């Protein structure tokens, strides 16, 4: 009986974890032009993976840093990254 209840618990945890997990595709690019070709109807942002923020074109940190890439804005937002308010003009 204990063996069955342990198996039932393991299966239920797996089902609950799989239900809450949502895979959001995020395609990072090294160059801005590559990202723009990938999403021609969306704006390109600089995604800083370490800070979990993205920067718009015109912001001071746009395209800077070793821990970032160019991505489509909609993909960044869908993946849970938030817009940085620093350096907005």
N, C-alpha and C positions, 0 to 999 in steps of 0.2 A: 504494500500500500504506500509506504514512504517513497519507494522508487517511482511509482506512478505520479504521486503528487509533486515530486521534484521535477519530473519530466514536464508535467503540466505547467508548472511555474516557469520553467525555462522557455517553453513554447509561447506562453502568454507574454513574457517579457520581450521576446523577439518580435512578436506581432505588434505590440505596442510601440516598440522602438522603430519598426519599419513603417508604421502608420504615420508617425510624427516627422520622419525624415523626408525632406524635399530636396531633390537634386535640381539645382539651378545652374545651367551652363554659363560659365564665365570664360571668355576667350581673351586672354591678354596678348597684347602686341608690343613689339619693341619700338615701332615707329607710328607716329600719328596717322600717316597716310594709309598704312595697312589697316588700322582700326576703322578709318573712314570708309574704306572700300568694303569692309565687313558689314558695316551698318550705315549705308548711305542716307537713310532717313532719320537717323538719330545723331545726337551730338556726341563727340568724343571727349572723354574725361581722363585725367591722370589719376590712377588708383594707387594709393599708398597702402600696401598690405599691412605694414607694421602698425600704422595708426588707425586702420580700418575706416579711412575717409577718402573721398574723391574730390578733386579740384577741377574747377571749370577753367576753360581757356581765358587767360587774362589775370588769373590769380597768381600770386608770387611763386607758389610751389608747384605750379603746373609744369609737368615734364621734368621735374628735378627729383633727385634722390635715387639711391641704389635699390630701394625696396619697393619699386612701383612699376606699373606698366600702363599703356594706353588701352582703354576698354570702352565699350559702348555704355552710355549713361543708363539706359534701361537695364542692361545686364548687371551693372554695379548696384543699382537700387534693388533689383530682384534678389541679389545675393546678400543683401543686408548691409551694404556699405552706405554711409551717410555723407551728405555734402558738407564740406568744410566751409565755415563762414569767415575764416581768416583770409584777409586780402581781397575781399570783394570790392570791386570798383564801381 
